[in-house]
Amino acid sequence: MPPLLELSVGEQRAAVLLVPFLIAGAAILVAQPGKRALAGVFIASLWNLTTLVLANLVALHMGWWTFNATGGLLLGVPFDVLLGWAVWWGAALFLLFGGRYVLLALLTALWIDVVAMPRLTPLVQLGNDWLWGEALVLAACFLPGWLIASFTARDVHVGCRATAQAVITGILMFVMLPAVILEHSGRSVWEAMLWPAWQLSLVFNALLIPVVLGLAGSQEFAERGRGTPIPFDPPKRLVVTGPYAYVANPMQISVVGSLLMLGMAFQSWLLAAAAGVAVVYALGIVRWHHAIDLQPRFGAAWRTYRSHVRNWLPRWRPWIGKPSTVYFAGYCEICRDTQHWIERLRPVGLDIKDASEHPEALARVTYRYPDGSEVHGVYAIASCLDHVNLACAFLGWFMRLPGVCQLLQVLIDGTGKRAAPSRPSAGTAEPKA
């Protein structure tokens, strides 16, 4: 199919980069979206940028398309093309349609690609089955990005928003950044595929510590603070529980620790040096953000918290501003055993009560936060570990991760009878942990 315009590869790359930015900028000037909508399209653009990297790896492997370009490549894809693509799908289309009519926006994205991509020669060379790749990127990149932008703009589904940001951070930190640095050094991120099993296992387990710390911090922001780590979509309440009871910057520590581990694993000083850049960022931008946002919003509560919890050096025992309460059923054997185990750990700021003192009939061990919200079962027991020490708390953070918590609960539920109310009557089963 003949090209739309007789442009060189360099001119096509420039057009693919600049046109989406111009359209998005014009849409912002005309529509004047609010701060939450702008935050939404920013995060959606990051989602598209990161997931398009992975989707293009699949497309290149399957032969759906290839790029005839040299220089400025990220894992075989021109980075300027990725950036323009991400802004077009993540920001421009969302703003043009006012965040509504997702099906119409999807059809528009599909129609433009069907018309334009065959004509983007010589930059893009399409395979016979390229529409399968188009379906993949629309389903994995465009649609989730649209939902992320919509959820952020409407301030709903904070768990989905936090999960998306965790995925974005993971791809940036474990795929894109190592790829850029290693390729600059004449190496490849795919070197890891050649490592022996013992080395892969060692690296995986070493990375588990900072990764769990970062995920737990993000989870606490979403569940307790009703917000996310992105400064444009921050928590609405001061978060001092979970990892924040031990250290003020768990996610920054997670990033720095992960980059140091990756640097050692790949034996790359440049990759390890990226951890230093992250420290500088945290010392500068994060501290500035705390001063202009958290302190004015939370006042004395923030100052009290910061007087007890350090930025980088974790406490061994937690700082608990207000006590929490956990309810165990005294007549349930497994509950009593769990309660005695928790008591032997000498938790800080945790009131342990009998389930009969709870105003409602309880089917599981129940943990009540100071704000009155409650969690049950495995999640409740894991939350109790926050009150013991850093080692126990880390175990609890891992147990509370989405997927892990549900799996543990299913395993425990499968070991005995179904749960029953906390006030036993004749013929009822015992409540469970």
Number of C-alpha atoms within 10 A of each C-alpha: 8 9 13 13 10 12 15 13 18 12 12 19 20 14 16 19 21 18 16 22 20 14 18 23 14 15 20 17 10 11 11 12 15 11 12 18 23 19 20 30 28 19 26 33 28 23 28 30 26 23 23 24 22 17 19 21 15 16 21 17 11 15 16 19 22 18 18 14 16 11 9 13 16 16 20 17 21 18 18 18 21 22 21 22 23 28 27 26 28 32 32 25 24 27 26 17 13 15 21 13 10 17 10 11 20 17 12 13 17 16 11 10 15 14 11 13 18 18 18 24 22 16 21 17 17 18 16 9 12 19 16 12 20 18 13 17 20 20 13 16 25 28 20 19 30 28 20 29 29 24 19 27 20 13 16 14 16 22 17 16 26 25 17 19 21 18 15 19 18 15 19 18 16 14 17 18 17 23 20 18 18 18 15 11 11 7 14 16 18 12 10 12 9 9 13 9 10 9 13 15 12 12 16 13 12 16 18 15 15 22 21 20 23 25 22 25 25 24 27 24 27 24 16 19 19 22 28 26 19 13 13 16 21 17 21 16 14 17 22 25 24 25 27 25 24 27 24 22 20 25 23 23 23 21 22 22 22 23 25 20 20 22 19 14 18 19 11 17 13 15 23 21 15 19 22 15 12 17 16 12 13 19 13 11 11 15 14 12 13 14 12 10 14 20 14 11 15 13 11 11 14 17 12 11 19 14 8 16 20 16 17 13 13 18 15 13 18 26 20 19 15 12 13 21 18 24 24 28 28 18 15 17 14 16 20 16 14 16 23 11 11 18 13 10 13 12 18 18 18 23 14 17 16 16 23 17 13 14 7 11 14 21 20 24 25 25 26 19 19 13 9 9 10 15 17 20 21 25 23 23 22 23 26 25 23 30 27 22 18 19 12 16 24 20 15 24 25 19 23 21 15 13 10 12 19 16 13 16 17 11 11 15 15 10 9 12 12 13 16 17 19 28 18 16 10 5 6 13 16 24 27 26 27
